[in-house]
Structures are given as structure tokens and as C-alpha cells.
């Protein structure tokens, strides 16, 4: 490797790794990542982070060192063909790949690493992942399918996700496929929310919990709590019983409004009544409805890498640690990021995205 850009993850978690790898590919430039997941109790690469790294290495035919469990320093150099289009530095061939995380590590977070690469694809990319589909500290699969991807499709991302089998903690074993096609992203403008329009509910239970009506009770608990507030009209209520290797459940609430889509979620836990799971998701939805941001707090940091590609402005409900470290990472690679407080919200603007830094 020659002259890699050095990035320090001492104050960050796994999102730093995923975003840094995606930016390296988009820039077609090598990086050296130090102190990977440095602020976690067990720093370095865990199974799901190693799987994400190995996947992007395969997809980009990259050179890598440090690709092993527990590694805290990684050197990564994508090997893309130079692009004739001056707005990108390289072109990605696409193809079909399969990945087994080997644990209940998050499939949705692995997919997040790949989404920005749609902007440099020459042909479709299909990645099938076996692992956790609905696990803690990551977006449930239905959040990806029904909230994030539909929102990004409004700005030009050609992406879809198919589910074959659910994977809950601790067994994992879920199986899902991300389909990406060559995409050109439009500038993102999500500053004013507009009127709240409708609500959709996606409640899932493992087959082992079907006799307890968990999916139905989760949805009912959410609706009962929401009935005490100014709730948008319910447009869709989907209750699913799914095969899985171990018991588990998940609930996602999608809120459509004038300029976009937001979502909240909750996962079932042993000893927690299904109705309480629904109430927890409803409480998060109420907090969103009481605010003015057009995106939820989890989407806020997930959009940063997309802003790095397309540019634009997003009003976020709070500057979380994930948002702060994400903005700092973009600035470290030469992307201009502005954070302007506005009442209880903050407007994050990317004024010099990758396509303007050529």
C-alpha cells in the first residue's frame, strides 16, 4: 500500500469502521484504520465487523491486512478499475456474493456498509448474508426494508432486500439478500417535515411464539399507547410468523410524512410482555411526533455517508455520539460538514460531497 490515509477510531464504534471502508472504496484510496472500535469494552473486530470487512474486500478485490478477530489496526486498499466518469474515482463490477457471519451478528449493519457503493456499480450487486436479522444494537430487518430503503429510493438509490429466514439472538441463522443496482443519488433535502400522513406497523414473531400471539399483542400494545396521542391514520398492519433457529420478536413502526419517512423499533426480550414491547416502540414514536425533525434519531447517523456522496441538508432530532463521530470522520477525509443548532434540532449540511471534490 502507498500513502494510506490514517483514521483513528479510538472514540468510535463499528459505524466508524463501516463508513471508513465505504468512503475508501468511493474515493478508491487506501486507508489505515487505527484503534478500531476503541471506545467499546472489547475493542477490535468482532465477528460481524470482520464479516463486513471480508465482504467489502471480496466485492472490491481489495488488499487488506489486519483481517482477523480482535484486530485493532487495519490497512485496506480497494483495487477498482479507473472510471472514465470524472465524478467517481473507480467503477465496481457487481456480482453475487454469500456471507456467513457465523454468529447472530447483524446482517443489516453489514448491508449498511454496501449501500453507498451502488453509486459506482457497473452492474447489479447481490449479497446474501446469514446471521442476525433482528438483534440488539442494530436496525431490525423491517426497519431496513420498510423505512430506510424506501426513503433512500426517493433520492435515487436502487436497492431492495429479501428475507428468507429470521435470525434472533443468540442463535442467529437468519438469511437475507440485499440487491443493489447502479444508482445516481440526488441531493438530499430533509429539513422541513411537513404534515404527518399515515402509520404502518410491522410485527414479527418466531414460529415458536405463535401460540402466544406475540406479533398480534405487540401491535396491539403499540396501538393502545398511540391512541392516547394525535396518531396518524393506520394504513397497514402486518403481523408475521417466521421460522427461526430460536425464539424472538421484533416490531417496527413506520411514520410517513410530507417530505419523507421515519421509523422506530423495539425487540422482544425474555421476561418482557409483548404488550410492553409495543408500548416501548409507541413511546419512541410519540417522541418523534412531538418533535419537528423529518428523520428519526437512528436514521440521523445512518444518512451521513449518503450525504457524503450526494450532498444536502438533514434536520436531525439530536446530535448523538454516533452523529458526532460520523461528522468528524467525514471531515477527516476532506468533506465539509456544517452542524447548525436550531432550537431542539440540528441541521447537518454537507456542502462539498465526494462528487464535488474531484
C-alpha positions as CSV (number, residue, x, y, z in Angstrom):
1,X,0.0,0.0,0.0
2,X,1.2,3.5,-0.7
3,X,0.4,6.6,1.5
4,X,-2.8,5.4,3.1
5,X,-5.0,7.9,4.9
6,X,-4.7,7.3,8.6
7,X,-8.0,7.4,10.5
8,X,-8.3,7.0,14.3
9,X,-11.3,5.1,15.7
10,X,-10.3,5.5,19.4
11,X,-13.6,7.3,20.2
12,X,-15.9,5.4,17.9
13,X,-17.6,2.0,17.4
14,X,-18.4,-0.2,14.5
15,X,-20.1,2.6,12.5
16,X,-16.7,4.2,12.1
17,X,-15.3,1.1,10.5
18,X,-18.2,0.6,8.1
19,X,-18.3,4.3,7.0
20,X,-14.5,4.5,6.6
21,X,-14.4,1.4,4.4
22,X,-17.2,2.7,2.2
23,X,-15.5,6.1,1.8
24,X,-12.2,4.4,1.0
25,X,-13.9,2.5,-1.8
26,X,-15.8,5.5,-3.1
27,X,-12.5,7.5,-3.1
28,X,-10.6,4.5,-4.4
29,X,-7.8,5.3,-2.0
30,X,-6.2,3.2,0.7
31,X,-6.8,3.8,4.4
32,X,-5.2,2.7,7.7
33,X,-7.7,2.4,10.5
34,X,-6.2,2.5,14.0
35,X,-7.9,1.8,17.3
36,X,-10.8,0.2,15.6
37,X,-13.9,0.2,18.0
38,X,-11.7,1.9,20.5
39,X,-14.5,3.1,22.8
40,X,-16.0,-0.4,23.2
41,X,-15.4,-2.7,26.2
42,X,-13.9,-5.3,23.8
43,X,-12.2,-3.2,21.1
44,X,-11.2,-4.5,17.7
45,X,-13.0,-6.6,15.2
46,X,-15.9,-8.8,16.4
47,X,-17.5,-11.4,14.1
48,X,-19.9,-9.0,12.4
49,X,-17.2,-6.4,11.8
50,X,-14.9,-8.9,10.4
51,X,-17.6,-10.2,8.1
52,X,-18.3,-6.7,6.8
53,X,-14.6,-6.2,6.2
54,X,-14.2,-9.5,4.4
55,X,-17.3,-8.8,2.3
56,X,-16.1,-5.4,1.1
57,X,-12.6,-6.9,0.4
58,X,-14.2,-9.6,-1.8
59,X,-16.6,-7.1,-3.6
60,X,-13.7,-4.6,-4.3
61,X,-10.9,-7.2,-4.8
62,X,-9.1,-5.2,-2.2
63,X,-5.7,-5.7,-0.5
64,X,-6.1,-5.9,3.3
65,X,-4.1,-6.6,6.4
66,X,-5.5,-7.0,9.9
67,X,-8.5,-9.0,8.8
68,X,-8.8,-11.2,11.9
69,X,-10.9,-11.3,15.0
70,X,-9.8,-8.8,17.6
71,X,-7.6,-6.7,15.2
72,X,-7.5,-3.1,16.1
73,X,-5.4,-1.9,13.1
74,X,-6.5,-2.5,9.5
75,X,-4.9,-1.5,6.3
76,X,-7.3,-1.6,3.3
77,X,-6.7,-0.7,-0.3
78,X,-9.5,-1.1,-2.9
79,X,-8.5,-2.2,-6.3
80,X,-11.1,-0.6,-8.6
81,X,-10.7,0.0,-12.3
82,X,-10.3,3.7,-13.0
83,X,-13.5,5.3,-14.2
84,X,-14.0,7.4,-17.3
85,X,-16.6,9.4,-15.4
86,X,-14.8,12.2,-13.6
87,X,-17.4,12.3,-10.8
88,X,-16.2,9.0,-9.5
89,X,-12.7,7.5,-9.0
90,X,-13.4,3.9,-9.8
91,X,-16.0,1.5,-11.0
92,X,-17.3,-1.6,-9.2
93,X,-18.1,-4.7,-11.2
94,X,-21.0,-6.1,-9.1
95,X,-21.8,-9.8,-9.0
96,X,-23.2,-12.3,-6.5
97,X,-21.7,-13.0,-3.0
98,X,-22.7,-15.0,0.0
99,X,-21.6,-14.3,3.6
100,X,-21.9,-16.2,6.8
101,X,-21.3,-14.1,9.9
102,X,-21.2,-17.2,12.0
103,X,-23.0,-15.7,14.9
104,X,-26.1,-13.5,15.5
105,X,-24.1,-10.6,14.3
106,X,-26.2,-8.0,12.4
107,X,-26.9,-8.6,8.7
108,X,-28.5,-5.1,8.4
109,X,-25.3,-3.4,9.6
110,X,-23.3,-5.4,7.0
111,X,-25.7,-4.2,4.4
112,X,-25.2,-0.6,5.5
113,X,-21.5,-0.9,4.5
114,X,-22.5,-1.7,1.0
115,X,-25.4,0.7,0.2
116,X,-23.2,3.7,-0.8
117,X,-21.4,1.5,-3.3
118,X,-24.5,1.5,-5.6
119,X,-23.2,4.8,-6.9
120,X,-20.1,3.3,-8.5
121,X,-21.6,0.0,-9.7
122,X,-21.3,-1.0,-13.3
123,X,-23.8,-4.0,-12.9
124,X,-26.1,-5.3,-10.2
125,X,-24.7,-6.5,-6.9
126,X,-26.4,-9.2,-4.8
127,X,-25.1,-10.1,-1.3
128,X,-26.8,-12.9,0.7
129,X,-25.9,-12.8,4.4
130,X,-26.5,-15.5,7.1
131,X,-26.6,-14.1,10.7
132,X,-28.8,-12.0,12.9
133,X,-31.7,-10.1,11.2
134,X,-33.3,-8.7,14.3
135,X,-30.8,-8.3,17.1
136,X,-29.9,-5.6,19.6
137,X,-27.8,-2.5,18.8
138,X,-28.7,-2.6,15.1
139,X,-31.7,-1.8,12.9
140,X,-34.2,-4.7,12.6
141,X,-34.6,-6.1,9.1
142,X,-38.1,-4.5,8.7
143,X,-36.6,-1.1,9.5
144,X,-34.2,-1.5,6.6
145,X,-36.9,-2.9,4.3
146,X,-39.7,-0.5,5.1
147,X,-38.1,2.6,6.4
148,X,-34.5,3.2,5.3
149,X,-34.6,1.7,1.8
150,X,-37.9,3.4,0.8
151,X,-36.5,6.7,2.0
152,X,-33.3,6.3,0.0
153,X,-35.2,5.2,-3.1
154,X,-36.8,8.6,-3.1
155,X,-33.3,10.1,-3.7
156,X,-32.3,7.6,-6.4
157,X,-30.9,4.5,-4.7
158,X,-31.9,1.3,-6.5
159,X,-32.0,-1.2,-3.7
160,X,-34.2,-3.9,-2.3
161,X,-33.9,-6.5,0.5
162,X,-35.4,-10.0,0.6
163,X,-35.8,-12.2,3.6
164,X,-35.6,-16.0,3.6
165,X,-35.4,-16.7,7.3
166,X,-35.3,-14.6,10.5
167,X,-32.3,-14.7,12.9
168,X,-32.7,-13.7,16.5
169,X,-30.2,-13.6,19.3
170,X,-28.4,-15.8,20.4
171,X,-28.7,-18.4,17.6
172,X,-28.7,-16.1,14.6
173,X,-29.1,-18.2,11.4
174,X,-31.3,-15.7,9.6
175,X,-30.8,-15.3,5.9
176,X,-31.4,-12.1,3.9
177,X,-30.3,-10.8,0.5
178,X,-29.5,-7.2,-0.5
179,X,-29.9,-6.3,-4.1
180,X,-28.2,-3.2,-5.4
181,X,-28.3,-1.7,-8.9
182,X,-26.2,1.1,-10.4
183,X,-27.6,4.3,-8.9
184,X,-27.2,8.1,-9.2
185,X,-28.2,9.9,-6.0
186,X,-29.9,13.2,-6.0
187,X,-29.1,15.9,-3.4
188,X,-30.9,15.2,-0.2
189,X,-33.1,17.8,1.3
190,X,-34.8,16.8,4.5
191,X,-35.2,20.0,6.6
192,X,-38.9,20.6,6.9
193,X,-41.1,17.6,7.9
194,X,-44.5,18.5,6.6
195,X,-47.8,17.0,7.8
196,X,-47.9,13.6,9.4
197,X,-49.8,11.3,6.9
198,X,-50.0,7.7,8.0
199,X,-48.7,4.9,10.2
200,X,-47.7,1.4,9.3
201,X,-46.9,-1.5,11.7
202,X,-44.7,-4.5,11.1
203,X,-44.8,-7.0,13.9
204,X,-42.9,-10.3,13.7
205,X,-42.8,-13.4,15.9
206,X,-40.8,-16.6,15.7
207,X,-42.9,-19.7,15.0
208,X,-42.1,-20.9,18.5
209,X,-44.0,-17.9,19.9
210,X,-47.1,-18.2,17.6
211,X,-49.2,-19.9,20.3
212,X,-48.8,-16.8,22.5
213,X,-49.9,-14.4,19.8
214,X,-46.8,-12.3,20.3
215,X,-46.9,-10.5,17.0
216,X,-50.6,-9.5,17.5
217,X,-50.0,-8.4,21.1
218,X,-47.0,-6.3,20.2
219,X,-49.0,-4.4,17.6
220,X,-52.0,-4.1,19.9
221,X,-49.8,-2.7,22.7
222,X,-48.4,-0.1,20.3
223,X,-51.8,1.0,19.0
224,X,-53.3,1.2,22.5
225,X,-50.5,3.5,23.7
226,X,-50.7,5.6,20.5
227,X,-54.4,6.0,20.9
228,X,-53.8,8.5,23.7
229,X,-52.0,10.9,21.3
230,X,-52.6,12.5,18.0
231,X,-51.8,9.4,16.0
232,X,-51.8,9.3,12.2
233,X,-54.2,7.1,10.3
234,X,-53.2,3.4,10.3
235,X,-52.6,2.4,6.7
236,X,-51.0,-1.1,7.2
237,X,-50.8,-3.6,10.0
238,X,-48.6,-6.6,9.1
239,X,-48.3,-9.4,11.6
240,X,-45.8,-12.2,10.6
241,X,-44.9,-15.6,12.0
242,X,-41.5,-16.6,10.8
243,X,-39.3,-19.7,11.0
244,X,-36.1,-19.1,13.0
245,X,-33.5,-21.0,14.9
246,X,-34.5,-19.6,18.3
247,X,-37.4,-17.6,19.8
248,X,-37.6,-13.9,19.2
249,X,-39.8,-11.0,18.1
250,X,-39.5,-7.5,16.6
251,X,-41.7,-4.5,16.0
252,X,-41.2,-1.6,13.6
253,X,-43.4,1.4,13.3
254,X,-43.2,3.4,10.1
255,X,-44.4,7.0,10.0
256,X,-44.9,8.7,6.6
257,X,-45.0,12.5,6.5
258,X,-44.9,15.3,3.9
259,X,-41.3,15.1,3.0
260,X,-40.1,11.6,4.0
261,X,-40.3,8.5,6.2
262,X,-39.3,7.9,9.8
263,X,-39.3,4.8,11.9
264,X,-38.9,3.4,15.4
265,X,-38.5,-0.2,16.6
266,X,-38.4,-2.5,19.6
267,X,-37.2,-6.1,20.1
268,X,-38.8,-8.7,22.3
269,X,-36.9,-9.8,25.3
270,X,-37.3,-12.8,27.6
271,X,-39.5,-11.8,30.5
272,X,-40.9,-8.7,28.8
273,X,-44.6,-8.9,27.9
274,X,-45.3,-8.5,24.2
275,X,-47.6,-5.6,25.0
276,X,-44.7,-3.8,26.7
277,X,-42.6,-4.2,23.5
278,X,-45.3,-2.5,21.6
279,X,-45.6,0.3,24.2
280,X,-41.8,0.9,24.0
281,X,-42.0,1.4,20.3
282,X,-45.0,3.6,20.6
283,X,-43.2,5.8,23.2
284,X,-40.4,6.3,20.7
285,X,-42.9,7.2,18.0
286,X,-44.6,9.7,20.3
287,X,-41.3,11.4,20.9
288,X,-40.7,11.6,17.2
289,X,-44.2,13.0,16.6
290,X,-43.7,15.7,19.3
291,X,-40.5,16.9,17.6
292,X,-40.0,18.6,14.3
293,X,-37.2,16.6,12.6
294,X,-38.1,14.7,9.4
295,X,-35.9,11.8,10.3
296,X,-35.7,9.6,13.5
297,X,-32.6,9.6,15.7
298,X,-31.3,6.4,14.3
299,X,-31.6,7.4,10.7
300,X,-29.7,10.6,11.5
301,X,-26.3,9.0,11.7
302,X,-27.0,6.4,9.0
303,X,-27.6,9.2,6.5
304,X,-24.2,10.8,6.9
305,X,-22.4,8.5,4.5
306,X,-25.2,9.1,2.0
307,X,-24.8,12.9,2.4
308,X,-21.1,12.4,1.8
309,X,-22.0,11.1,-1.7
310,X,-24.9,13.2,-2.7
311,X,-24.6,16.3,-0.6
312,X,-27.6,18.1,1.1
313,X,-29.2,19.0,4.4
314,X,-30.9,17.0,7.0
315,X,-32.6,18.2,10.2
316,X,-31.9,15.7,13.0
317,X,-33.5,15.4,16.4
318,X,-30.3,15.2,18.3
319,X,-26.5,15.2,17.9
320,X,-25.8,11.8,19.3
321,X,-22.3,10.3,19.8
322,X,-22.8,8.4,16.6
323,X,-23.6,11.6,14.7
324,X,-20.7,13.4,16.2
325,X,-18.1,10.7,15.4
326,X,-19.6,10.3,11.9
327,X,-19.3,14.0,11.1
328,X,-15.8,14.0,12.4
329,X,-14.9,11.1,10.1
330,X,-16.3,12.9,7.1
331,X,-14.3,16.0,8.0
332,X,-11.1,13.8,8.4
333,X,-11.5,12.7,4.8
334,X,-11.9,16.3,3.5
335,X,-15.7,16.6,3.3
336,X,-17.2,19.9,4.5
337,X,-19.8,19.3,7.2
338,X,-21.8,22.0,9.0
339,X,-23.8,21.5,12.1
340,X,-26.2,24.3,12.8
341,X,-28.3,24.1,16.0
342,X,-31.9,25.2,15.5
343,X,-34.0,25.0,18.7
344,X,-34.1,21.4,19.9
345,X,-32.9,20.1,16.5
346,X,-29.7,20.5,14.4
347,X,-29.4,20.9,10.7
348,X,-26.5,18.9,9.3
349,X,-25.2,20.1,5.9
350,X,-22.7,18.6,3.6
351,X,-21.6,21.4,1.2
352,X,-18.7,19.6,-0.5
353,X,-19.7,15.9,-1.1
354,X,-17.4,13.5,-2.8
355,X,-18.8,14.2,-6.3
356,X,-17.8,17.9,-5.9
357,X,-14.3,17.1,-4.6
358,X,-12.9,15.9,-7.9
